[in-house]
Amino acid sequence: MNDLWPARAASQLLHRPPGTPVGVVRHLLAVQAQDSRAAALALRARGTGFRRTDVDQALAAGEIVRAWGPRGTLHLVAADDLPWLLSLVRPGVQNAMRRLRQLGVEGRTPEELAGRVDRATREQGPLTKAELAARLDVPPDAQTVIHLAALAAERGLLVLGPDRHGKATYVHTGDWLGAPLTFEPDRDKALRELAKRYIRAHAPATEHDLAAWSGLSLGESRRAWQLARHSSSPPPDPAPHPVRLLPAFDEYLLGWHTREGMLSDVRKIHPGGGIIRPTIIADARVVGTWTIRQNQITPTTFAAHPPPNDEISDIQAFLA
């Protein structure tokens, strides 16, 4: 379809309507956020009227929460969407337990290890990885702490707090959100909401796209699609889209099972090793990449496109 990607860009709010950080996150449902600055820039690409400080304030207020979400990856999620969304996509225990055994943490059940994290973080406020490792009395290497944290997150006990001096923090949900998360017990209700909300931010899309984005099985994605079939809305009318600079790991590059038709050579943005480079899009298609160092932006275009000067200036103002 000639209008497939323009329609998807409209669903993704890349025409940049006025909004707020939490409003953009709620529309997208979940925004990939293993890199905090990239996540903030993903919101900037989709809304006007706010700056990076407003994103930070929404995180500090607990309106937006950084948590393990779709595909087991860190995402920004609106706080009121956490109970039902994470009931479907929160981290599993099997991989964490396997890795912990490989790291020498043995002889404990998932419940016992999660309880250990619970006690170490309760009423402590946000803790850096090193601080959490000290409270857990484990080596301060990244992997041990991360997998112990995942076990607590699987039980609704732990999310990430605001970065501190560029470092991630972990915080008990009881401290941060008032109580541990209570997951939605009705799986069909959660699946219906998942499909409805995914379609709103990704149309046109299919059950295969939902499975790729969420990490659920194709069977469950089909079930979700069936449950939402009477509530889904048609995709927005495609419209001309100006140049946009999207950050690394942007949802527009990760929201469907294929990027066919978005760019001519996927290796230019996805060279391997889990890397998704920052991209320049024009008319809803990828036309280049860009880098940022000390807030200085360097664009590289694949074809004859003018420098995205307005976008560069806007990003610099957003980050200032």
Steps between C-alpha positions, in 0.01 A plus 500: 500500500634841407343659805599230753784686669341848485194353676723334758690824553169672570405226749837557666432876536799594284306804378576627855168625637497700825526270798661405827760233580250276676245551221748390235606197704138402564421524128800287401431262794871424552811685383830313484726645768822314562659838423334782696599782266386305194163437666457871574589584138240248381237701688634827357456363147130446572386806689546872540474725803744323734873454554734241650449648846125432470573135417728479804232658719237250379739217590580651840127536572432137411263594216729313260687195623802323353440126528563169330234487229448353153760240398650523849660835410492818705219731389329817617140424598229723647460403866132411465577259214756299696267250678329364190790535252759338725257220578568393140862598433689517832830311525484124540686317774655214302764700315589703811539186710711328234734799477523532879600136529768561236618795710525285812176603671358157582277316743223761511149511358378797292274596790790506746721707270221745420434532873865584552471788251172604661665537842809671356304770316195565718498857640842570349399720206682472167826303519775485241618160383804522728285600799256217436786251462638612838161457668461156343857408593581383147790595272434838335503354148211594275360154430439373853315813609298522178372142523416531869316822419309324222372239748364778721352683200321179394311520830418869467749603768756701303521760224770743394517846649646816344861488385752640748803665342442296186459169685180295522332455837274228636211574733238300689155551347357544848729799551457640152137432411344456844465121486641198320336443163187287500485336160176473303358152574278487190742410220241541224422851626869588489545343154207699364644824635842413361372448146277807512780725619761346270278555196440862594874576493606267217222474241510359239623186674432128536505232768855413387608859568347490848682175578834644385453821699363351821699179524180297545445184299320528168215299648448749784536791261228353282283456809559864593416611147176303505400645837561856376339464159187702590690783666784570257495821302607544136851633440532878470508656157858522379627855468826662389764461767793736536852401589535339845810395692418182693728369775666161527256213563202713402154339501456591134787263421386226742120507490433239229640163396658640184639834380436418134420813303642733766857496369703342222779342708426395858872457574542877496296530820528145640859386448468216751581449865163630614576852373223721356656829396341845527326570171381787285160450340332705229155426360487216753802315357857474623736727305803519732656461843637744755728513799509722806799582718492769767166611349665559163308318226656369178257373231590261219245462219478211254351705217464858386316642801564843648660514848233469771595833656164571665495157665858541621419835656188358666691207654768732634232723655319195642816375671617841624 
